[in-house]
Amino acid sequence: MTSTYSWLKITQADVFKGFRDEDVKFKEEITSDVRGLLSLYEASYLGIPDENVLDEAKIFARSHLHKLLYKAESTTITSHQLSRALELPSHWRIRRSEARWHIEQYKDTEGMDPAVLELAMLDFNMVQLVYQTDLEDLNRWWKELALTEKLEFARDRLNESFLWGVSLIQEPQFSYCRKIMSKLVCLINAVDDVYDVYGSPDELQLFTAAILRWDAEELDELPEYMKICFMAVYNTANELAYYTIKQQGFNCLPYLKQAWKEQCRLYLEEANTFHNVGFDQTFEEYLDHGWKTVASSIVLIHTYAASGETLTKEAFEYLTNYPKLTRWEATVARLTNDLATSKVHFN
């Protein structure tokens, strides 16, 4: 691994060698190639820590792109394209949601091919129709579920949840997987609100115990709103398990149940910590628990089950055991989530 990393760094240095002068600075003449400069800027965001050459490339490219943005002279790249790139790198954006913008830009591009434009517009309209149909199906499911009617404190976030599904599962043929992910995000929000917002410590103990039992016939001790919440989780998991058995003869229910049990156990632990000590914890303690409660693992397990890929016991066990890649992704998700919501929570 070390030798591979060293080779990559040497290769990287060789790649940029032609763009730098004797003082190891980027050559000013490359700024005349606006498209190349923009590509250099986009590529600079793919660096990892200690890749100084990419950090230098980012500073160099950004500075000259800002200058070009305010120049009066015409260029093959419009000021709209430059400002959009400087606002956010293209690979950080949702690819399918960018299609409409690129179509509009392409219309005014010199040398535009009408056939390519027609094909792009046709593809956009077809995919949009699939998304609209998905959302209609989800709206019917959400209304029939009536979860937010019974849990008035819970977030009603169907459209936002669907955006999660669209952003991560963009291709039109993965409609079922996209809808399952959207449903799951809706349910996670509702269950999270039960633990964070409404449930008393005693009620949360009862709800967690019910999830651990996973028995729809033993709900008598639960408050009415928790019965509704439990059945929503229970039925959605069973629906997905039925789908995988029907499609592949593979019963994924044990893994779905285990994922929900672990998630609710973590939510209970978090709620108990808050009731006992509030937010008085170190950053390390916050992060060690927070990456788990952000629910990345349960999302991955459910979306894998719905993906249409050949399901295996080994893959489910791998996802269940929190692989390092999942941990890092979950850590990023936790930090970005809390940075975005901290003003709401603490003001």
Sine and cosine of phi, psi and omega as CSV:
sin_phi,cos_phi,sin_psi,cos_psi,sin_omega,cos_omega
0.00,0.00,-0.67,0.74,0.00,-1.00
-0.89,0.45,-0.69,0.73,-0.01,-1.00
-0.91,0.42,-0.59,0.80,0.04,-1.00
-0.91,0.42,-0.69,0.73,0.01,-1.00
-0.88,0.47,-0.69,0.73,0.01,-1.00
-0.89,0.46,-0.66,0.75,0.01,-1.00
-0.89,0.46,-0.65,0.76,0.01,-1.00
-0.90,0.44,-0.64,0.77,0.00,-1.00
-0.93,0.38,-0.63,0.77,0.04,-1.00
-0.91,0.42,-0.69,0.72,0.02,-1.00
-0.88,0.48,-0.66,0.75,0.02,-1.00
-0.87,0.50,-0.70,0.72,0.00,-1.00
-0.88,0.47,-0.64,0.77,0.02,-1.00
-0.90,0.43,-0.63,0.78,-0.01,-1.00
-0.87,0.49,-0.67,0.75,-0.07,-1.00
-1.00,0.03,-0.09,1.00,-0.07,-1.00
-0.85,0.53,-0.66,0.75,-0.04,-1.00
-0.94,0.34,-0.24,0.97,-0.02,-1.00
-0.99,-0.15,0.04,1.00,-0.09,-1.00
-0.86,-0.50,0.49,-0.87,-0.03,-1.00
-1.00,-0.03,-0.19,-0.98,-0.05,-1.00
-0.91,0.42,-0.43,0.90,0.02,-1.00
-1.00,0.02,0.23,0.97,0.01,-1.00
0.86,0.50,0.54,0.84,0.10,-1.00
-0.94,-0.33,0.43,-0.90,0.01,-1.00
-0.93,0.37,0.69,-0.73,-0.07,-1.00
-0.94,0.34,0.68,-0.73,-0.01,-1.00
-0.91,0.41,-0.48,0.88,-0.07,-1.00
-0.91,0.41,-0.35,0.94,-0.01,-1.00
-0.95,0.30,-0.19,0.98,0.00,-1.00
-0.95,0.31,-0.23,0.97,0.03,-1.00
-0.96,0.27,-0.34,0.94,0.06,-1.00
-1.00,-0.05,1.00,-0.03,-0.14,-0.99
-0.91,0.41,-0.67,0.75,0.01,-1.00
-0.90,0.43,-0.67,0.74,0.03,-1.00
-0.90,0.44,-0.63,0.78,0.02,-1.00
-0.91,0.42,-0.64,0.77,0.03,-1.00
-0.91,0.41,-0.63,0.77,0.05,-1.00
-0.90,0.43,-0.63,0.77,0.05,-1.00
-0.88,0.47,-0.67,0.75,0.01,-1.00
-0.89,0.45,-0.71,0.71,0.02,-1.00
-0.89,0.46,-0.68,0.73,-0.03,-1.00
-0.91,0.42,-0.48,0.87,-0.05,-1.00
-0.90,0.44,-0.36,0.93,0.01,-1.00
-0.99,0.16,-0.06,1.00,0.00,-1.00
-0.99,-0.11,0.15,0.99,0.00,-1.00
-0.97,0.24,0.23,-0.97,0.08,-1.00
-0.87,-0.50,0.22,-0.97,-0.01,-1.00
-0.78,0.63,0.62,-0.78,0.03,-1.00
0.97,0.23,0.10,0.99,0.12,-0.99
-1.00,0.02,0.98,0.19,-0.14,-0.99
-0.88,0.48,-0.56,0.83,-0.05,-1.00
-0.89,0.45,-0.57,0.82,0.03,-1.00
-0.96,0.26,-0.55,0.83,0.10,-1.00
-0.89,0.45,-0.68,0.74,0.03,-1.00
-0.91,0.41,-0.63,0.77,0.02,-1.00
-0.89,0.46,-0.64,0.77,0.00,-1.00
-0.89,0.45,-0.73,0.69,-0.01,-1.00
-0.89,0.46,-0.71,0.70,-0.02,-1.00
-0.89,0.46,-0.78,0.63,-0.06,-1.00
-0.92,0.40,-0.68,0.73,-0.01,-1.00
-0.87,0.49,-0.70,0.72,-0.02,-1.00
-0.86,0.51,-0.72,0.69,-0.05,-1.00
-0.97,0.25,-0.51,0.86,0.06,-1.00
-0.92,0.39,-0.61,0.80,0.07,-1.00
-0.89,0.45,-0.64,0.77,0.03,-1.00
-0.90,0.43,-0.69,0.73,0.01,-1.00
-0.90,0.43,-0.54,0.84,-0.04,-1.00
-0.88,0.48,-0.57,0.82,-0.08,-1.00
-0.99,-0.16,0.10,1.00,0.04,-1.00
-0.97,0.22,0.57,-0.82,-0.01,-1.00
-0.99,0.15,-0.40,0.92,-0.07,-1.00
-0.91,0.41,0.54,-0.84,-0.01,-1.00
-0.97,0.26,0.45,-0.89,0.01,-1.00
-0.55,-0.83,0.34,-0.94,-0.01,-1.00
-0.94,0.34,-0.32,0.95,0.07,-1.00
-0.96,-0.27,0.85,-0.53,-0.08,-1.00
-0.95,0.30,0.32,-0.95,0.04,-1.00
-0.89,0.45,-0.48,0.88,0.05,-1.00
-0.89,0.45,-0.67,0.74,0.01,-1.00
-0.92,0.40,-0.66,0.75,0.01,-1.00
-0.91,0.42,-0.74,0.67,-0.03,-1.00
-0.90,0.43,-0.58,0.81,0.02,-1.00
-0.92,0.39,-0.67,0.74,0.01,-1.00
-0.91,0.41,-0.64,0.76,-0.01,-1.00
-0.94,0.33,-0.47,0.88,0.04,-1.00
-0.93,0.36,-0.69,0.73,-0.05,-1.00
-0.34,-0.94,0.77,-0.63,0.03,-1.00
-0.85,0.53,0.57,-0.82,-0.11,-0.99
-0.88,0.47,-0.56,0.83,-0.05,-1.00
-0.97,0.23,-0.09,1.00,0.13,-0.99
-1.00,0.01,-0.16,0.99,-0.04,-1.00
-1.00,-0.04,0.30,-0.95,0.06,-1.00
-0.98,0.19,0.89,-0.45,-0.18,-0.98
-0.84,0.54,-0.74,0.67,-0.06,-1.00
-0.92,0.40,-0.56,0.83,0.00,-1.00
-0.95,0.31,-0.32,0.95,0.02,-1.00
-0.99,0.11,-0.22,0.98,-0.12,-0.99
-0.85,0.52,-0.69,0.72,-0.04,-1.00
-0.88,0.47,-0.67,0.75,-0.01,-1.00
-0.89,0.45,-0.70,0.72,-0.02,-1.00
-0.93,0.38,-0.56,0.83,0.06,-1.00
-0.88,0.47,-0.72,0.70,0.01,-1.00
-0.89,0.46,-0.62,0.78,0.03,-1.00
-0.93,0.38,-0.64,0.77,-0.06,-1.00
-0.92,0.40,-0.49,0.87,0.01,-1.00
-0.83,0.56,-0.58,0.81,-0.08,-1.00
-0.99,-0.17,0.14,0.99,-0.03,-1.00
-0.98,0.19,0.68,-0.74,0.05,-1.00
-0.90,0.44,0.74,-0.68,-0.02,-1.00
0.99,0.14,0.29,0.96,-0.01,-1.00
-0.85,0.53,0.71,-0.70,0.02,-1.00
-0.99,-0.12,0.92,-0.40,-0.04,-1.00
-0.84,0.55,-0.56,0.83,-0.01,-1.00
-0.92,0.39,-0.65,0.76,0.03,-1.00
-0.90,0.43,-0.67,0.74,0.01,-1.00
-0.89,0.46,-0.69,0.72,0.01,-1.00
-0.89,0.46,-0.67,0.74,0.01,-1.00
-0.90,0.44,-0.66,0.75,0.01,-1.00
-0.90,0.44,-0.68,0.74,0.01,-1.00
-0.92,0.39,-0.62,0.79,0.04,-1.00
-0.90,0.44,-0.71,0.70,0.02,-1.00
-0.88,0.48,-0.69,0.73,0.00,-1.00
-0.86,0.50,-0.73,0.69,-0.04,-1.00
-0.91,0.41,-0.61,0.79,0.00,-1.00
-0.92,0.38,-0.70,0.71,0.00,-1.00
-0.92,0.39,-0.64,0.77,0.04,-1.00
-0.86,0.51,-0.66,0.76,0.02,-1.00
-0.89,0.45,-0.65,0.76,0.05,-1.00
-0.88,0.47,-0.72,0.69,0.01,-1.00
-0.88,0.48,-0.68,0.74,0.00,-1.00
-0.89,0.45,-0.64,0.77,0.04,-1.00
-0.91,0.42,-0.67,0.75,0.06,-1.00
-0.85,0.53,-0.72,0.69,-0.05,-1.00
-0.92,0.38,-0.58,0.81,0.08,-1.00
-0.89,0.46,-0.69,0.73,0.04,-1.00
-0.88,0.48,-0.68,0.73,-0.01,-1.00
-0.92,0.38,-0.60,0.80,0.04,-1.00
-0.89,0.46,-0.67,0.75,0.04,-1.00
-0.89,0.45,-0.71,0.70,0.02,-1.00
-0.86,0.50,-0.70,0.72,-0.06,-1.00
-0.92,0.40,-0.64,0.77,0.02,-1.00
-0.93,0.37,-0.66,0.75,0.03,-1.00
-0.92,0.40,-0.56,0.83,0.02,-1.00
-0.92,0.40,-0.60,0.80,0.05,-1.00
0.81,0.59,0.55,0.83,-0.09,-1.00
-0.92,0.39,-0.71,0.70,-0.04,-1.00
-0.96,0.26,-0.26,0.97,0.11,-0.99
-0.96,0.28,-0.60,0.80,0.01,-1.00
-1.00,0.07,-0.50,0.87,0.02,-1.00
-0.93,-0.38,0.98,0.18,-0.12,-0.99
-0.90,0.44,-0.36,0.93,0.00,-1.00
-0.99,0.16,-0.28,0.96,-0.12,-0.99
-0.98,0.19,0.49,-0.87,0.01,-1.00
-0.94,0.34,0.74,-0.67,0.08,-1.00
-0.99,-0.13,1.00,-0.03,-0.19,-0.98
-0.79,-0.61,0.71,0.71,-0.03,-1.00
-0.90,0.44,-0.76,0.65,-0.05,-1.00
-0.89,0.46,-0.66,0.75,0.03,-1.00
-0.91,0.42,-0.61,0.79,0.03,-1.00
-0.91,0.41,-0.62,0.79,0.05,-1.00
-0.91,0.42,-0.57,0.82,0.05,-1.00
-0.89,0.46,-0.60,0.80,0.11,-0.99
-0.85,0.52,-0.73,0.68,-0.02,-1.00
-0.88,0.47,-0.68,0.73,-0.01,-1.00
-0.92,0.39,-0.64,0.77,-0.06,-1.00
-0.93,0.36,-0.54,0.84,-0.05,-1.00
-0.99,-0.12,-0.44,0.90,-0.03,-1.00
-0.78,-0.62,0.99,0.10,-0.23,-0.97
-1.00,0.01,-0.53,0.85,-0.13,-0.99
-0.93,0.37,0.67,-0.74,-0.14,-0.99
-0.87,0.49,-0.50,0.87,-0.07,-1.00
-0.94,0.33,-0.20,0.98,-0.02,-1.00
-0.99,-0.16,0.67,0.74,-0.07,-1.00
-0.86,0.50,-0.73,0.69,-0.05,-1.00
-0.89,0.45,-0.70,0.71,0.00,-1.00
-0.89,0.46,-0.65,0.76,0.00,-1.00
-0.89,0.45,-0.65,0.76,-0.01,-1.00
-0.94,0.34,-0.62,0.79,0.04,-1.00
-0.89,0.45,-0.68,0.73,0.02,-1.00
-0.89,0.45,-0.65,0.76,0.02,-1.00
-0.89,0.45,-0.68,0.73,0.05,-1.00
-0.88,0.48,-0.68,0.73,-0.04,-1.00
-0.89,0.45,-0.69,0.73,0.01,-1.00
-0.89,0.46,-0.64,0.77,0.07,-1.00
-0.86,0.52,-0.72,0.69,-0.03,-1.00
-0.93,0.37,-0.64,0.76,0.03,-1.00
-0.88,0.48,-0.68,0.74,0.04,-1.00
-0.86,0.51,-0.70,0.71,-0.02,-1.00
-0.91,0.42,-0.73,0.69,-0.01,-1.00
-0.91,0.42,-0.64,0.76,0.04,-1.00
-0.87,0.50,-0.64,0.77,0.02,-1.00
-0.93,0.37,-0.54,0.84,0.10,-1.00
-0.86,0.51,-0.71,0.70,-0.04,-1.00
-0.98,0.22,-0.61,0.79,-0.12,-0.99
-1.00,0.05,-0.54,0.84,-0.24,-0.97
-0.93,-0.38,-0.68,0.73,-0.29,-0.96
-0.90,-0.44,-0.71,0.71,-0.15,-0.99
-0.92,0.40,0.64,-0.77,0.11,-0.99
-0.98,0.20,0.32,-0.95,0.02,-1.00
-0.81,0.59,-0.66,0.75,0.00,-1.00
-0.92,0.38,-0.66,0.75,0.01,-1.00
-0.90,0.43,-0.62,0.78,-0.01,-1.00
-0.92,0.40,-0.57,0.82,0.08,-1.00
-0.89,0.46,-0.69,0.72,-0.01,-1.00
-0.91,0.42,-0.68,0.74,-0.02,-1.00
-0.91,0.41,-0.68,0.73,0.02,-1.00
-0.89,0.46,-0.65,0.76,0.03,-1.00
-0.89,0.46,-0.62,0.79,0.02,-1.00
-0.91,0.41,-0.66,0.75,0.04,-1.00
-0.90,0.44,-0.66,0.75,0.00,-1.00
-0.91,0.41,-0.58,0.82,0.05,-1.00
-0.96,0.29,-0.60,0.80,-0.04,-1.00
0.80,0.60,0.78,0.63,-0.03,-1.00
-0.76,-0.65,0.93,-0.37,-0.06,-1.00
-0.94,0.34,-0.19,0.98,-0.02,-1.00
-1.00,-0.07,-0.02,1.00,-0.01,-1.00
-0.85,-0.52,0.90,0.44,-0.04,-1.00
-0.87,-0.49,0.09,1.00,-0.14,-0.99
-0.85,0.53,-0.56,0.83,-0.08,-1.00
-0.99,0.16,-0.12,0.99,-0.02,-1.00
-0.99,0.12,0.55,-0.83,0.18,-0.98
-0.88,0.47,0.38,-0.92,-0.08,-1.00
-0.84,0.54,-0.68,0.74,-0.05,-1.00
-0.91,0.42,-0.50,0.86,0.03,-1.00
-0.97,0.24,-0.51,0.86,0.08,-1.00
-0.88,0.47,-0.70,0.72,0.02,-1.00
-0.88,0.48,-0.71,0.71,-0.03,-1.00
-0.90,0.44,-0.70,0.71,0.01,-1.00
-0.87,0.49,-0.72,0.69,-0.06,-1.00
-0.92,0.39,-0.53,0.85,0.06,-1.00
-0.90,0.45,-0.71,0.71,0.04,-1.00
-0.91,0.42,-0.74,0.67,-0.07,-1.00
-0.86,0.50,-0.75,0.66,-0.06,-1.00
-0.94,0.35,-0.61,0.80,0.00,-1.00
-0.92,0.39,-0.65,0.76,0.05,-1.00
-0.90,0.43,-0.68,0.73,0.01,-1.00
-0.91,0.42,-0.59,0.80,0.05,-1.00
-0.87,0.49,-0.70,0.71,0.00,-1.00
-0.92,0.39,-0.65,0.76,0.03,-1.00
-0.89,0.45,-0.65,0.76,0.05,-1.00
-0.87,0.49,-0.66,0.75,0.00,-1.00
-0.88,0.48,-0.72,0.69,-0.05,-1.00
-0.94,0.34,-0.56,0.83,0.07,-1.00
-0.91,0.40,-0.69,0.73,-0.01,-1.00
-0.91,0.42,-0.65,0.76,-0.08,-1.00
-0.99,0.16,-0.63,0.78,-0.14,-0.99
-0.79,-0.62,-0.12,0.99,-0.10,-1.00
0.95,0.30,0.35,0.94,-0.02,-1.00
-0.93,-0.37,0.82,-0.58,0.01,-1.00
-1.00,-0.04,0.96,-0.27,-0.01,-1.00
-1.00,-0.04,-0.01,1.00,-0.10,-0.99
-0.83,0.55,-0.66,0.75,0.02,-1.00
-0.83,0.56,-0.58,0.81,-0.02,-1.00
-0.98,0.22,-0.58,0.82,0.06,-1.00
-0.92,0.40,-0.70,0.72,0.04,-1.00
-0.87,0.49,-0.72,0.69,-0.03,-1.00
-0.89,0.46,-0.61,0.80,0.02,-1.00
-0.90,0.44,-0.68,0.73,0.03,-1.00
-0.93,0.37,-0.63,0.78,0.03,-1.00
-0.88,0.48,-0.71,0.70,0.00,-1.00
-0.91,0.41,-0.65,0.76,-0.01,-1.00
-0.90,0.44,-0.70,0.71,-0.01,-1.00
-0.94,0.33,-0.55,0.84,0.09,-1.00
-0.88,0.47,-0.67,0.75,0.03,-1.00
-0.93,0.38,-0.65,0.76,0.05,-1.00
-0.88,0.48,-0.66,0.75,0.01,-1.00
-0.91,0.42,-0.68,0.73,0.03,-1.00
-0.87,0.49,-0.66,0.75,0.02,-1.00
-0.91,0.41,-0.68,0.73,0.00,-1.00
-0.90,0.44,-0.67,0.75,0.02,-1.00
-0.90,0.44,-0.64,0.77,0.03,-1.00
-0.88,0.47,-0.69,0.73,-0.01,-1.00
-0.91,0.42,-0.67,0.74,-0.01,-1.00
-0.92,0.40,-0.51,0.86,-0.07,-1.00
-1.00,0.05,-0.70,0.71,-0.10,-1.00
-0.80,-0.60,0.01,1.00,-0.02,-1.00
0.92,0.39,-0.63,-0.78,-0.02,-1.00
-1.00,-0.07,0.30,0.95,-0.03,-1.00
-0.98,0.17,0.99,0.12,0.04,-1.00
-0.54,-0.84,0.40,-0.92,0.02,-1.00
-0.96,0.27,0.27,-0.96,0.03,-1.00
-0.88,0.47,-0.62,0.79,0.01,-1.00
-0.89,0.45,-0.66,0.75,0.02,-1.00
-0.91,0.41,-0.67,0.74,0.03,-1.00
-0.87,0.49,-0.72,0.70,-0.07,-1.00
-0.95,0.31,-0.62,0.79,-0.03,-1.00
-0.89,0.47,-0.58,0.82,0.03,-1.00
-1.00,-0.01,-0.57,0.82,-0.13,-0.99
-0.91,0.41,-0.57,0.82,-0.02,-1.00
-0.92,0.38,-0.40,0.92,0.03,-1.00
-0.99,0.17,-0.67,0.74,-0.08,-1.00
-0.97,0.26,-0.18,0.98,0.00,-1.00
-0.95,0.32,-0.15,0.99,0.19,-0.98
0.97,0.23,0.37,0.93,0.05,-1.00
-0.90,0.44,-0.63,0.77,-0.07,-1.00
-0.90,0.43,-0.73,0.68,-0.02,-1.00
-0.91,0.42,-0.57,0.82,0.05,-1.00
-0.91,0.41,-0.71,0.71,0.00,-1.00
-0.89,0.46,-0.67,0.74,-0.02,-1.00
-0.90,0.44,-0.69,0.72,-0.01,-1.00
-0.94,0.34,-0.67,0.75,-0.02,-1.00
-0.94,0.35,-0.55,0.84,0.09,-1.00
-0.89,0.45,-0.68,0.73,0.01,-1.00
-0.87,0.49,-0.55,0.84,-0.06,-1.00
-1.00,-0.08,0.01,1.00,-0.18,-0.98
-0.95,0.31,-0.38,0.93,-0.09,-1.00
1.00,0.01,-0.15,0.99,0.09,-1.00
-0.94,0.34,0.35,-0.94,0.06,-1.00
-0.91,0.41,0.88,-0.47,-0.08,-1.00
-0.99,0.11,0.64,-0.77,0.03,-1.00
-0.71,-0.70,0.47,-0.88,0.06,-1.00
-0.88,0.48,-0.64,0.77,-0.04,-1.00
-0.89,0.46,-0.66,0.75,-0.01,-1.00
-0.92,0.39,-0.68,0.74,0.03,-1.00
-0.89,0.45,-0.67,0.74,0.00,-1.00
-0.91,0.41,-0.58,0.82,0.05,-1.00
-0.89,0.46,-0.73,0.68,0.00,-1.00
-0.92,0.39,-0.58,0.82,-0.03,-1.00
-0.92,0.38,-0.47,0.88,-0.09,-1.00
-1.00,-0.02,0.34,0.94,0.07,-1.00
0.79,0.62,0.92,0.38,0.07,-1.00
-0.88,0.48,0.36,-0.93,-0.09,-1.00
-0.84,0.54,-0.63,0.78,0.00,-1.00
-0.87,0.49,-0.64,0.77,0.05,-1.00
-0.91,0.42,-0.64,0.77,-0.01,-1.00
-0.89,0.46,-0.70,0.71,-0.02,-1.00
-0.93,0.38,-0.66,0.75,0.04,-1.00
-0.89,0.46,-0.66,0.75,0.00,-1.00
-0.92,0.38,-0.58,0.81,0.04,-1.00
-0.90,0.44,-0.70,0.71,0.05,-1.00
-0.88,0.48,-0.69,0.72,0.00,-1.00
-0.88,0.47,-0.68,0.73,0.00,-1.00
-0.89,0.45,-0.73,0.69,-0.05,-1.00
-0.92,0.40,-0.70,0.71,0.00,-1.00
-0.92,0.38,-0.61,0.79,0.04,-1.00
-0.89,0.46,-0.74,0.67,-0.07,-1.00
-0.96,0.29,-0.53,0.85,0.09,-1.00
-0.90,0.43,-0.60,0.80,-0.02,-1.00
-0.96,0.28,-0.52,0.85,-0.11,-0.99
-0.96,-0.26,-0.05,1.00,-0.11,-0.99
-0.89,0.46,-0.59,0.81,-0.01,-1.00
-0.91,0.42,-0.57,0.82,0.01,-1.00
-0.95,0.32,-0.69,0.72,-0.10,-1.00
-0.95,0.30,-0.53,0.85,-0.16,-0.99
-0.94,-0.35,0.09,1.00,0.06,-1.00
-0.97,-0.23,0.00,0.00,0.00,0.00
